[in-house]
Amino acid sequence: MSADGRFVAFHSIASNLVPGDTNGAADIFVHDRQKGDTERVSLSSSGEEGDSHSVEPSISADGRYVAFESAAINLVPGDTNGRWDIFVRDRQTGVTERVSVSSTGEQGNHHSRRPSISADGRFVAFESDATNLVPDDTNGVRDTFVHDRQTGVTERVSVDSSGEQGNSWSEHTSISSDGRFVAFHSIASNLVPDDTNSAIDIFVHDLQTGVTERVSLSSKGEQGNGDSFSPSISADGRFVAFDSNATNLVADDTNGARDIFVHDRQKGDTERVNLSSSGEQGNSWSERSSISADGRFVAFQSIASNFVPGDTNDAWDVFVRDRETGVTERVSVSSSGEQGDDSSILSSVSADGRFVAFMSLATNLVPDDTNDARDIFVHDRGAPLPCPWDLTGSGSIGAADLAGVLGCWGTYTPADPCEAADFTNTGDVGSADLANLLGNWGPCP
């Protein structure tokens, strides 16, 4: 999804989204939510459709550039490697280029997958089994790379701070807005000192300084006692969201399920975010996070049924956690708030956290969904309140707001003004809301 939520990139096997789709393969499309237009972008620069599948799109902040992986061999001239490659389509000029190449332009000798593109479209991070994208790639495993579309330089990022290659595989990149920081997960044990947990960890490589650090750690710096996966990095590279089986990253992690965490690289703190608004841990699995530009909002998918009231569909749902207010809400719902009748997964959140795109098998999220197929949806959470605890609109949280919470204590009826005091969205005003207000006492942030 583009930064403002206007453009949504996705792959689809559907043949009726654009005219002339006759290749019988998955293609990459971009939907303009403002104009209602859908265009296919997995095309050659001359407009020829790909002769094989294209998947896993990543879109730039303004929606102009779309990176994707493809097995097609006719998107650019000289594609003779018979492998999945990474391409970038410029929707403004109509030019498609291959970026899974060496700094001299040599095509990769093995598959390249799962791109992540920087905000301006200049840098593309990806994983590859190719051994010829950089010199001295002799580890015989999958690595992570960044290609600079402006200079043509390709650099390996799954290295330690001295530039030594990883001793095992690395994959699943997420690149910061300016292309400086790249997060990825890896089973390699030599990217940082004292990596002795024999587990998949989350790392961030700084392309400016060359430093690689591990972020799947507790706030005390303790390494995780289980595998961690699928990082999502904030615009400035400060916050990294990821899912983990580790039980020692935060205190009181006793649910025995995969959870979602956010690590603050500036402070060194790690927090769990797949919690109910009252702080209750999930009663089942959560994974695949997507973090907003400023790190405040984290979208994720979960089969847990105790994050929000009325979760009775026994299906994967998509949730958004507001790390500032502590509120968790379900977004894989219809416009009237009805829960999906099937699973929803693979979320992507806009820069400000307002819009969340996701894929769903549910048939009741919008009217006339009769295709019996997975579809892409966007939920509009509405413009976030800058200071929800300021019930009086004074610009700060104080005694009058406290009185408002205490005056609304207990349950309320729908559309009751007291709903504004239910900061945790539990259906009543209680101790969790009081704690939320007191925790934000003083001037609005």
Buried (B, 14 or more C-beta within 10 A) or exposed (E): BBBBBBBBBBBBEBEEBBEEBEBEBBBBBBBBBEEEEBBBBBBBBEEEBBBBBBBBBBBBBBBBBBBBBBBBBBBBEEBEBEBBBBBBBBBEEEEBBBBBBBBEEEBBBBBBBBBBBBBBBBBBBBBBBBBBBBEEBEBEBBBBBBBBBEEEEBBBBBBBBEEEBBBBBBBBBBBBBBBBBBBBBBBBBBBBEEBEBEBBBBBBBBBEEBEBBBBBBBBEEEBBBBBBBBBBBBBBBBBBBBBBBBBBBBEEBEBEBBBBBBBBBEEEBBBBBBBBBBEBBBBBBBBBBBBBBBBBBBBBBBBBBBBBEEBEBEBBBBBBBBBBBBBBBBBBBBEEEEBBBBBBBBBBBBBBBBBBBBBBBBBBBEEEBEEEEBBBBBBEBEEBEEBBBBBEEEEBBBEEBBEBBEEBBEEBEEEEEBBBBBBBBBBBBBEBBBBBBEEBEEEBE
